[in-house]
Amino acid sequence: QVQLVESGGGLVQPGGSLTLSCAASGFTFSWYAMNWYRQAPGKERELVASISNVSSRKTYADSVKGRFGISRDNAKNTVYLQMNSLKPEDTAVYYCKVLLRNIEYWGQGTQVTVSS
């Protein structure tokens, strides 16, 4: 079955960096675009970044452009989110998502807290 497992979250000071990972299994990873979302307390889940199947196209939310970078390693079935210059407003649970044949699959999420 399809599984997405996020890791790499934690507590970081403002201005710091974190790299999130999402390990995928149960489907042909290299065929599909991958996405990172986040959800802050009391807010709707929002799309943070997307990457096409062969990494040729990357898109970002305006709020993270220039600070976050999405990448993937198709040999390892893993997608990454490099987060730099973190701000308190980046605090959220971060999820990866894949859309397979019009069905959305989500990971369990990883908490990122940006605080001094």
Backbone as CSV, one residue per row, in Angstrom:
resi,resn,N_x,N_y,N_z,CA_x,CA_y,CA_z,C_x,C_y,C_z
1,GLN,0.835,-1.179,0.000,0.000,0.000,0.000,0.880,1.242,0.000
2,VAL,0.276,2.354,-0.378,1.017,3.609,-0.437,1.339,4.080,0.975
3,GLN,2.597,4.430,1.179,3.018,4.982,2.469,3.921,6.175,2.227
4,LEU,3.692,7.217,3.009,4.537,8.400,3.022,4.917,8.655,4.471
5,VAL,6.211,8.726,4.737,6.673,8.896,6.108,7.604,10.100,6.172
6,GLU,7.137,11.139,6.859,7.936,12.355,7.009,8.829,12.249,8.233
7,SER,9.951,12.956,8.168,10.869,13.036,9.304,11.667,14.322,9.192
8,GLY,12.369,14.658,10.270,13.269,15.805,10.243,12.754,17.050,10.928
9,GLY,11.533,17.022,11.420,11.016,18.180,12.119,11.667,18.372,13.475
10,GLY,11.346,19.499,14.109,11.905,19.761,15.422,11.755,21.214,15.801
11,LEU,12.464,21.573,16.862,12.465,22.946,17.363,13.720,23.647,16.858
12,VAL,13.551,24.815,16.283,14.680,25.570,15.753,14.477,27.043,16.055
13,GLN,15.563,27.764,16.243,15.479,29.199,16.514,15.202,29.968,15.217
14,PRO,14.606,31.132,15.333,14.418,31.971,14.135,15.753,32.202,13.433
15,GLY,15.691,32.119,12.099,16.904,32.229,11.294,17.615,30.917,11.057
16,GLY,17.183,29.880,11.723,17.819,28.572,11.576,17.322,27.808,10.369
17,SER,17.831,26.580,10.254,17.517,25.732,9.102,17.110,24.338,9.546
18,LEU,16.296,23.703,8.736,15.919,22.299,8.914,15.739,21.685,7.539
19,THR,15.982,20.393,7.455,15.670,19.657,6.237,14.690,18.542,6.572
20,LEU,13.548,18.577,5.924,12.544,17.535,6.079,12.708,16.481,4.992
21,SER,12.391,15.246,5.342,12.425,14.144,4.374,11.070,13.460,4.353
22,CYS,10.724,12.933,3.210,9.504,12.140,3.068,9.860,10.893,2.274
23,ALA,9.850,9.755,2.958,10.164,8.479,2.317,8.879,7.844,1.801
24,ALA,8.869,7.488,0.528,7.664,6.965,-0.118,7.820,5.491,-0.455
25,SER,6.716,4.782,-0.430,6.711,3.378,-0.833,5.319,3.003,-1.314
26,GLY,5.251,1.885,-2.054,3.961,1.377,-2.502,3.504,1.891,-3.851
27,PHE,4.329,2.686,-4.513,4.016,3.159,-5.858,5.330,3.491,-6.568
28,THR,5.242,3.725,-7.869,6.434,4.036,-8.664,6.745,5.516,-8.483
29,PHE,7.596,5.786,-7.523,7.866,7.149,-7.059,8.262,8.079,-8.209
30,SER,9.098,7.601,-9.096,9.658,8.467,-10.137,8.634,8.916,-11.167
31,TRP,7.444,8.357,-11.130,6.421,8.725,-12.104,5.608,9.944,-11.682
32,TYR,5.666,10.313,-10.404,4.688,11.258,-9.864,5.319,12.509,-9.261
33,ALA,4.599,13.628,-9.451,4.962,14.843,-8.735,4.717,14.648,-7.246
34,MET,5.498,15.364,-6.447,5.361,15.293,-4.996,5.159,16.706,-4.440
35,ASN,4.503,16.762,-3.305,4.129,18.051,-2.725,4.400,18.086,-1.232
36,TRP,4.766,19.269,-0.761,4.838,19.527,0.673,3.747,20.543,1.031
37,TYR,3.003,20.235,2.080,1.988,21.117,2.634,2.347,21.394,4.089
38,ARG,1.681,22.392,4.657,1.806,22.634,6.084,0.471,23.142,6.639
39,GLN,0.303,22.898,7.926,-0.901,23.364,8.607,-0.523,23.896,9.974
40,ALA,-0.770,25.179,10.159,-0.527,25.820,11.447,-1.794,25.739,12.289
41,PRO,-1.658,25.838,13.612,-2.836,25.769,14.471,-3.881,26.813,14.090
42,GLY,-5.117,26.369,13.920,-6.201,27.284,13.606,-6.246,27.761,12.175
43,LYS,-5.370,27.216,11.327,-5.323,27.646,9.936,-5.565,26.459,9.006
44,GLU,-5.907,26.769,7.772,-6.108,25.722,6.781,-4.758,25.196,6.299
45,ARG,-4.790,23.955,5.823,-3.580,23.384,5.253,-3.249,24.125,3.958
46,GLU,-1.968,24.441,3.764,-1.568,25.188,2.583,-0.419,24.493,1.859
47,LEU,-0.414,24.654,0.541,0.658,24.093,-0.265,1.914,24.934,-0.113
48,VAL,3.013,24.279,0.194,4.287,24.969,0.389,5.159,24.869,-0.859
49,ALA,5.293,23.659,-1.399,6.187,23.448,-2.544,5.793,22.181,-3.279
50,SER,6.064,22.173,-4.588,5.804,21.006,-5.422,6.999,20.765,-6.321
51,ILE,7.187,19.500,-6.692,8.269,19.148,-7.601,7.743,18.115,-8.585
52,SER,8.076,18.294,-9.850,7.624,17.351,-10.873,8.380,16.040,-10.759
53,ASN,7.979,15.060,-11.550,8.529,13.717,-11.383,10.025,13.630,-11.672
54,VAL,10.527,14.457,-12.576,11.956,14.415,-12.897,12.661,15.694,-12.463
55,SER,12.052,16.409,-11.521,12.654,17.599,-10.899,12.825,18.773,-11.853
56,SER,12.191,18.700,-13.010,12.375,19.792,-13.963,11.550,21.016,-13.611
57,ARG,10.514,20.817,-12.812,9.666,21.944,-12.445,9.457,21.959,-10.938
58,LYS,9.734,23.111,-10.344,9.532,23.306,-8.906,8.724,24.571,-8.710
59,THR,7.759,24.507,-7.823,6.954,25.688,-7.518,6.889,25.865,-6.006
60,TYR,6.729,27.128,-5.595,6.749,27.475,-4.180,5.646,28.469,-3.855
61,ALA,5.166,28.388,-2.620,4.287,29.431,-2.119,5.090,30.720,-1.996
62,ASP,4.429,31.841,-2.202,5.121,33.133,-2.117,5.785,33.323,-0.761
63,SER,5.172,32.785,0.277,5.674,32.997,1.635,7.003,32.302,1.896
64,VAL,7.392,31.339,1.044,8.634,30.606,1.283,9.640,30.757,0.151
65,LYS,9.283,31.462,-0.904,10.205,31.625,-2.038,11.498,32.268,-1.589
66,GLY,12.599,31.694,-2.057,13.911,32.215,-1.705,14.447,31.675,-0.393
67,ARG,13.601,30.993,0.392,14.051,30.440,1.681,13.995,28.914,1.706
68,PHE,13.039,28.343,1.019,12.850,26.889,1.009,13.257,26.317,-0.346
69,GLY,13.732,25.076,-0.333,14.064,24.379,-1.564,13.545,22.956,-1.527
70,ILE,12.840,22.562,-2.579,12.336,21.190,-2.672,13.221,20.412,-3.637
71,SER,13.480,19.164,-3.302,14.282,18.306,-4.159,13.824,16.862,-3.964
72,ARG,14.301,15.988,-4.836,13.931,14.574,-4.715,15.070,13.700,-5.186
73,ASP,15.103,12.507,-4.642,16.060,11.493,-5.053,15.237,10.278,-5.472
74,ASN,15.056,10.103,-6.757,14.211,9.009,-7.231,14.818,7.636,-6.950
75,ALA,16.134,7.571,-6.784,16.773,6.298,-6.437,16.457,5.889,-4.998
76,LYS,16.184,6.879,-4.167,15.887,6.612,-2.755,14.398,6.755,-2.443
77,ASN,13.585,7.059,-3.448,12.140,7.250,-3.231,11.873,8.263,-2.127
78,THR,12.603,9.361,-2.164,12.507,10.346,-1.095,12.426,11.758,-1.673
79,VAL,11.581,12.563,-1.063,11.489,13.988,-1.393,11.899,14.775,-0.160
80,TYR,12.575,15.891,-0.396,13.135,16.703,0.684,12.573,18.120,0.641
81,LEU,12.606,18.762,1.802,12.291,20.182,1.877,13.366,20.828,2.733
82,GLN,14.246,21.572,2.072,15.290,22.322,2.772,14.690,23.667,3.165
83,MET,14.716,23.965,4.449,14.113,25.197,4.957,15.181,26.046,5.615
84,ASN,15.396,27.232,5.089,16.390,28.168,5.602,15.714,29.444,6.078
85,SER,16.446,30.217,6.859,15.941,31.506,7.356,14.539,31.346,7.938
86,LEU,14.389,30.368,8.789,13.070,30.055,9.321,12.534,31.180,10.203
87,LYS,11.215,31.367,10.134,10.527,32.412,10.882,9.499,31.759,11.802
88,PRO,9.103,32.445,12.862,8.064,31.875,13.731,6.795,31.504,12.977
89,GLU,6.479,32.251,11.945,5.265,31.952,11.175,5.388,30.690,10.313
90,ASP,6.574,30.100,10.264,6.732,28.809,9.579,6.346,27.642,10.492
91,THR,6.067,27.936,11.754,5.657,26.893,12.686,4.387,26.215,12.202
92,ALA,4.440,24.895,12.059,3.305,24.139,11.521,3.650,22.659,11.529
93,VAL,2.646,21.846,11.263,2.892,20.450,10.929,3.057,20.383,9.413
94,TYR,4.144,19.762,8.985,4.456,19.658,7.564,4.134,18.247,7.073
95,TYR,3.449,18.193,5.934,2.999,16.929,5.352,3.498,16.802,3.917
96,CYS,3.794,15.594,3.503,3.980,15.373,2.075,2.746,14.677,1.517
97,LYS,2.511,14.903,0.234,1.320,14.388,-0.413,1.632,13.972,-1.837
98,VAL,0.988,12.896,-2.265,1.059,12.476,-3.656,-0.358,12.213,-4.148
99,LEU,-0.596,12.541,-5.407,-1.889,12.293,-6.036,-1.717,11.147,-7.020
100,LEU,-2.369,10.036,-6.735,-2.279,8.851,-7.582,-3.664,8.521,-8.107
101,ARG,-3.839,8.606,-9.415,-5.129,8.259,-10.027,-6.278,8.943,-9.288
102,ASN,-6.127,10.243,-9.083,-7.141,11.111,-8.457,-7.403,10.797,-6.987
103,ILE,-6.532,10.046,-6.352,-6.640,9.795,-4.914,-5.445,10.440,-4.232
104,GLU,-5.726,11.203,-3.184,-4.662,11.866,-2.436,-4.171,10.951,-1.322
105,TYR,-2.866,10.853,-1.205,-2.240,10.118,-0.108,-1.363,11.091,0.673
106,TRP,-1.499,11.019,1.992,-0.790,11.928,2.880,0.061,11.143,3.877
107,GLY,1.154,11.774,4.277,1.908,11.233,5.390,1.276,11.664,6.706
108,GLN,1.911,11.256,7.798,1.364,11.554,9.123,1.776,12.943,9.611
109,GLY,2.741,13.545,8.943,3.184,14.883,9.291,4.350,14.896,10.255
110,THR,5.093,15.999,10.219,6.198,16.218,11.163,6.118,17.660,11.641
111,GLN,6.254,17.839,12.947,6.088,19.161,13.561,7.366,19.979,13.408
112,VAL,7.197,21.208,12.947,8.285,22.184,12.911,7.872,23.362,13.790
113,THR,8.700,23.675,14.760,8.445,24.792,15.658,9.620,25.748,15.598
114,VAL,9.326,26.995,15.250,10.361,28.028,15.156,10.137,29.005,16.297
115,SER,11.043,28.979,17.259,10.864,29.788,18.457,12.205,29.987,19.143
116,SER,12.338,31.141,19.779,13.542,31.399,20.561,13.311,31.014,22.020
